[in-house]
Amino acid sequence: MSLYGVMRTGVSGMSAQSTKLATVADNIANANTNGYKRAETQFSSMILDSEAGSYTSGGVTPNVRYAISQQGALQFTTSSTDLAVQGNGFFVVSDGTGTPFLTRAGSFVKNSDGELVNAGGFKLMGAPITDGVMAPLPANSMASLVPVTLNQLALEATPSTAGQFAANLPANSAFNSTVKSSLVAYDNLGNRKTINLTFTNKTPDVVPPAVRATGSWEVSATVDGTTSGPFAIGFDTFGQSSGLGAFSITIPGGATLDLDMNGSTQVAAPYTVLRAAVNGNAPSAVRDVEISTDGTVFAIMEDGTRKASFRIPLADVPSPDRMKPLAGNVYAATMESGDVQIGLPENGGLGKVVAGAVEQSNVDLAGELTAMIEAQRNYTANSKTFQTGSDLLELLVNLKR
């Protein structure tokens, strides 16, 4: 082993310990970074072939590994858009160019465009839900995902097109007597329209008992002075409605509303509304956002309406620890990590989404400070090796004098 080899080995050791100190410094600096995964320096020896009676110095090679698959502790917050993954999986985010990445950093806030972005400026991606149907989610592609945008969650006006109404019409009421009820519907612009229903008893007072038992009524519907009907309602001998279909009611400025009155009765009891519901809604602003454990994003409107608007998927790879860390606390898949697979939370081995929480870093400060002292001591020892080789080389040079 030459003196130069001694010095090269010392330099190799100092370089390796410098790498370890760098990873320790990064870990300590990011101890409070949400979703950060600690780096660890591992060493492998460099052994060169040696002949009998001699030794050829090698050195040491540092290898940096990341504990990406290790779960960090969850810290609960007061923000409904702070998200954490409990279990396997990563959020899919994208940068300004639309390039997708994976991350566990889920401290999301709304930007000026209504998009949810984390501290690194990356946008949270999801699958839109339209009329209760989620967009297709290919298992091995992130191309169909779009930014989760809260501004798009505002409820648009929906005209009323269908309704249900059922009531008990008193069997003992007089001929041509009336009872009334009202329903609320919406036109094309979301304006409230009151539907006034008037029920008129058309069963004569003096009829054979069998005819009296069956009974018949008429109903008319008036909206803004426009009357639809009258429509006939018949009842059997047991007071149950028979042969009823949907009555078409004209909504001025809106759509035609089909009102289903099946379930109405005629028994010897006071007039009672049994069922009343009409679809459609007025426009409403978003008051809050609620995200469930399966990743469904619900918009809570000012009027109390709860609307499913997005589904947040999770992504995973066969070997998460082999992904490539990038600036902004995101990861990119590599050949060593395997291809990205997309799925829904709580399915296929993926974890669940925890709203109102963030995942803390998995850095152990006590362990990092211990590793720093070890690296410092080892660096000093390797510097002594280099210094000793230098001193011996100087002694060898001085032999000529």
C-alpha positions in Angstrom: 0.0 0.0 0.0 1.6 3.3 -1.1 1.5 6.5 0.9 -0.5 8.0 -1.8 -3.0 5.2 -1.3 -3.2 6.0 2.4 -4.0 9.6 1.5 -6.6 8.7 -1.1 -8.3 6.4 1.4 -8.4 9.2 3.9 -9.9 11.6 1.4 -12.5 8.9 0.5 -13.4 8.6 4.1 -13.7 12.4 4.6 -15.8 12.7 1.5 -18.1 9.9 2.6 -18.6 11.5 6.1 -19.2 14.8 4.4 -22.1 13.2 2.5 -23.4 11.8 5.8 -23.2 15.3 7.4 -25.0 16.8 4.5 -27.9 14.3 4.8 -28.0 14.9 8.6 -28.1 18.7 8.0 -31.0 18.3 5.5 -32.9 16.1 7.9 -32.5 18.6 10.8 -33.4 21.5 8.6 -36.6 19.8 7.5 -37.6 18.3 10.8 -40.7 20.6 10.7 -41.4 20.2 7.0 -44.8 18.5 6.5 -44.5 15.2 4.6 -40.7 15.2 4.5 -39.0 11.9 4.5 -35.5 11.6 6.1 -32.4 10.7 4.1 -29.9 8.2 5.4 -26.3 7.7 4.2 -25.1 4.1 4.0 -21.6 3.1 3.1 -20.1 0.3 1.0 -16.4 -0.6 0.9 -14.2 -0.3 -2.2 -11.9 -3.3 -2.2 -9.1 -3.5 -4.9 -7.2 -6.7 -5.8 -4.0 -7.1 -3.8 -1.0 -9.4 -4.5 0.7 -11.5 -1.9 2.9 -9.4 0.4 1.2 -6.1 -0.6 -2.1 -4.3 0.0 -3.8 -2.0 -2.4 -5.9 0.6 -0.6 -9.5 1.1 -1.6 -11.9 3.4 0.1 -15.6 3.9 0.9 -18.6 4.8 -1.3 -21.5 6.6 0.2 -25.1 5.7 -0.8 -28.0 7.9 0.1 -31.3 6.2 0.8 -34.7 7.8 1.7 -37.2 6.5 4.1 -40.1 7.4 1.9 -42.3 4.5 2.8 -42.1 5.3 6.6 -45.2 6.9 8.0 -44.8 10.2 9.8 -47.0 11.2 12.8 -50.2 13.0 12.1 -50.8 16.5 13.5 -54.4 17.7 13.5 -55.2 21.2 12.4 -58.3 23.5 12.1 -58.2 23.6 8.3 -60.5 21.3 6.3 -58.2 21.4 3.3 -55.2 20.1 5.3 -54.8 16.5 4.2 -52.8 13.5 5.3 -52.5 9.9 4.1 -52.8 7.3 6.8 -51.3 4.1 5.3 -49.9 3.5 1.8 -50.2 6.0 -1.1 -49.3 9.5 -2.2 -51.3 12.5 -3.3 -51.0 13.3 -7.0 -49.9 16.9 -7.6 -48.7 18.9 -10.6 -46.5 21.9 -11.2 -47.1 24.9 -13.4 -46.4 22.9 -16.5 -48.9 20.2 -15.7 -46.2 17.5 -14.9 -47.6 15.1 -12.3 -45.6 14.2 -9.1 -46.3 12.3 -5.9 -46.2 13.8 -2.4 -47.2 13.3 1.2 -47.1 17.0 1.9 -50.8 17.8 2.2 -51.0 21.3 3.7 -53.2 22.6 0.9 -54.7 26.1 0.7 -56.8 27.8 -2.0 -54.9 30.0 -4.5 -56.4 33.0 -6.4 -57.8 30.5 -9.0 -59.5 28.4 -6.4 -57.0 25.6 -6.8 -55.7 23.7 -3.8 -51.9 24.1 -3.6 -49.4 23.0 -1.0 -46.4 24.8 0.5 -44.3 23.8 -2.5 -46.8 25.4 -4.9 -48.0 22.1 -6.4 -51.6 21.7 -7.3 -53.7 18.8 -5.8 -55.1 16.6 -8.6 -58.4 14.8 -8.6 -61.2 13.2 -10.7 -64.2 15.5 -11.2 -67.7 14.2 -10.3 -70.6 15.3 -12.6 -74.2 14.6 -11.6 -72.9 12.0 -9.1 -70.7 10.2 -11.6 -66.9 10.2 -11.3 -64.8 10.6 -14.4 -63.0 7.4 -15.4 -59.8 6.7 -13.5 -57.2 4.6 -15.4 -55.1 2.5 -13.1 -51.8 3.4 -14.7 -52.3 6.9 -16.0 -52.5 10.3 -14.3 -53.5 12.1 -17.6 -57.3 12.2 -16.7 -56.8 14.0 -13.5 -57.5 17.7 -13.2 -56.7 20.3 -10.5 -59.2 20.3 -7.6 -60.7 23.7 -8.0 -63.0 25.1 -5.3 -64.2 28.0 -7.4 -66.0 25.4 -9.6 -67.9 24.0 -6.7 -70.4 26.9 -6.7 -73.9 25.4 -7.1 -75.5 26.4 -10.4 -79.2 27.1 -10.7 -81.1 23.9 -11.7 -84.7 24.2 -12.9 -87.3 22.0 -11.2 -88.4 19.1 -13.4 -89.9 16.5 -11.1 -91.5 16.3 -7.7 -93.5 14.0 -5.4 -96.5 14.9 -3.4 -98.9 12.7 -1.4 -101.6 13.7 1.1 -104.6 12.3 2.8 -107.8 13.9 1.5 -110.6 13.7 4.1 -113.2 11.2 3.0 -116.0 12.9 5.0 -115.6 16.4 3.4 -118.5 18.0 1.6 -118.9 18.1 -2.2 -116.8 20.9 -3.8 -115.0 21.6 -0.6 -111.3 22.4 -1.0 -108.0 21.9 0.7 -104.8 23.6 -0.3 -101.0 23.1 -0.1 -98.0 24.7 -1.7 -94.6 23.6 -2.9 -91.4 25.5 -3.9 -89.9 25.0 -7.3 -87.2 26.9 -9.3 -87.1 28.4 -12.8 -84.2 28.4 -15.2 -82.5 31.2 -13.3 -82.9 29.8 -9.9 -85.8 32.0 -8.9 -88.2 30.5 -6.3 -91.6 29.7 -7.7 -94.5 28.8 -5.4 -96.8 26.0 -6.7 -100.2 26.4 -5.1 -102.1 23.1 -5.1 -105.9 23.2 -4.7 -107.7 19.9 -4.1 -111.5 19.9 -4.8 -113.8 17.1 -3.6 -115.9 15.9 -6.6 -117.7 13.1 -4.8 -121.5 14.1 -4.6 -122.9 14.1 -1.1 -125.9 12.0 -2.0 -124.8 8.9 -3.8 -125.0 5.1 -3.3 -122.6 4.0 -0.5 -120.5 2.0 -2.9 -119.9 5.1 -5.1 -119.3 7.2 -2.1 -116.7 4.8 -0.9 -114.6 5.1 -4.0 -114.5 8.9 -4.1 -112.9 11.3 -6.6 -111.0 14.6 -6.3 -109.5 17.1 -8.7 -106.3 19.0 -8.2 -105.1 22.1 -10.0 -101.7 23.8 -9.7 -101.2 27.6 -10.0 -97.8 29.2 -10.5 -97.5 33.0 -11.0 -101.1 33.1 -12.2 -100.7 30.2 -14.6 -102.9 27.3 -13.8 -102.3 23.7 -14.8 -105.2 21.2 -14.5 -107.6 20.3 -13.1 -106.4 16.7 -12.9 -108.6 13.9 -11.6 -107.6 11.7 -8.6 -109.5 8.5 -8.0 -109.5 6.3 -4.9 -110.5 2.6 -4.4 -112.8 1.3 -1.7 -109.9 1.2 0.7 -109.1 4.8 0.2 -105.9 4.2 -1.8 -105.1 6.2 -4.9 -105.5 4.3 -8.1 -104.2 4.8 -11.6 -102.3 8.0 -10.8 -99.5 9.2 -13.1 -97.4 12.3 -13.1 -99.2 15.6 -13.6 -97.5 18.1 -15.8 -97.2 21.6 -14.2 -96.1 24.6 -16.2 -93.4 26.7 -14.4 -93.2 30.2 -16.0 -89.6 30.8 -17.0 -88.6 27.2 -16.2 -89.2 23.7 -17.3 -92.3 21.6 -17.2 -92.5 19.8 -13.8 -93.9 16.3 -13.5 -95.6 15.9 -10.1 -96.0 12.3 -8.9 -99.0 12.0 -6.5 -98.9 8.2 -6.0 -99.3 7.4 -2.3 -102.2 9.7 -1.7 -105.1 8.4 0.4 -108.8 9.2 1.2 -109.7 8.0 4.6 -111.8 9.5 7.4 -109.1 11.7 8.8 -108.1 15.3 8.6 -106.2 16.6 5.6 -102.5 15.7 6.1 -99.5 16.1 3.8 -97.7 12.7 3.7 -94.9 13.6 1.3 -93.6 16.7 -0.5 -90.4 17.1 -2.5 -89.4 18.9 -5.6 -86.0 18.8 -7.3 -84.0 21.9 -8.6 -82.2 24.5 -6.7 -81.2 28.2 -6.5 -77.6 29.2 -7.0 -75.6 29.2 -3.8 -72.0 30.1 -2.8 -69.6 27.6 -1.2 -69.5 28.0 2.6 -67.1 25.2 3.4 -65.4 22.1 2.0 -65.6 18.6 3.5 -63.3 15.8 2.5 -64.2 12.2 3.5 -61.8 9.3 4.2 -62.4 7.9 0.7 -61.2 11.1 -0.9 -64.6 12.5 -1.9 -64.6 16.4 -1.9 -68.0 17.7 -0.8 -68.9 21.4 -1.3 -71.1 22.7 1.6 -73.2 25.5 0.2 -74.6 28.5 2.0 -78.1 26.9 1.8 -76.8 23.8 3.5 -76.7 21.7 0.3 -73.9 19.1 0.3 -72.6 18.3 -3.2 -69.9 15.8 -4.2 -67.6 17.5 -6.7 -64.3 15.7 -6.8 -62.6 12.4 -5.8 -59.0 12.6 -4.7 -57.1 9.4 -5.8 -54.0 8.1 -4.3 -50.9 6.8 -6.2 -48.3 4.2 -5.2 -45.3 2.4 -6.6 -43.9 -1.1 -5.9 -40.8 0.4 -4.2 -41.5 3.8 -2.8 -38.0 4.2 -1.2 -36.4 4.1 -4.7 -38.3 7.1 -6.0 -36.4 10.2 -6.9 -36.9 13.2 -4.4 -37.2 16.6 -6.1 -37.4 20.1 -4.9 -40.7 21.0 -3.3 -41.0 17.8 -1.3 -42.3 15.8 -4.3 -41.2 12.5 -5.8 -40.9 11.1 -9.3 -41.1 7.4 -10.2 -37.9 5.8 -11.5 -37.1 2.4 -13.1 -36.0 1.2 -9.7 -39.2 2.3 -8.0 -41.5 0.8 -10.6 -44.5 2.3 -12.4 -47.1 4.5 -10.8 -50.5 2.9 -10.0 -53.6 5.0 -9.4 -56.4 4.0 -7.2 -59.1 5.2 -4.7 -58.4 5.6 -1.0 -59.3 2.6 1.2 -59.2 0.3 -1.9 -56.5 -2.1 -3.1 -54.1 -1.7 -0.2 -54.2 2.1 -0.3 -54.6 4.1 2.9 -57.3 6.6 3.8 -57.4 10.4 3.5 -57.5 12.2 6.8 -58.9 15.7 6.5 -57.9 18.4 9.0 -54.5 16.9 9.6 -51.0 16.9 8.1 -48.3 14.3 8.2 -45.2 15.5 10.0 -41.7 14.6 8.9 -40.3 11.2 10.0 -37.1 12.8 11.3 -35.9 11.7 14.7 -33.9 14.7 16.0 -32.1 12.7 18.7 -31.0 10.2 16.2 -29.8 12.9 13.8 -27.8 14.6 16.4 -26.2 11.3 17.4 -25.4 10.6 13.7 -23.9 14.1 13.4 -21.5 13.5 16.2 -20.5 10.1 14.8 -19.9 11.6 11.4 -17.8 14.4 12.9 -15.7 12.0 14.8 -15.2 9.8 11.8 -14.3 12.8 9.6 -11.7 13.7 12.2 -10.3 10.2 12.2 -10.1 10.1 8.4 -8.4 13.5 8.4 -5.8 12.0 10.8 -5.2 9.2 8.3 -4.6 11.8 5.5 -2.4 13.9 7.8 -0.3 10.8 8.8 0.2 9.8 5.1 1.2 13.4 4.3 3.7 13.4 7.2 5.2 10.1 6.1 5.5 11.4 2.6 7.3 14.5 3.8 9.6 12.3 5.8 10.4 10.2 2.8 11.2 13.3 0.7 13.5 14.6 3.4 15.6 11.5 3.3 17.3 12.9 0.3 18.7 15.9 2.2 
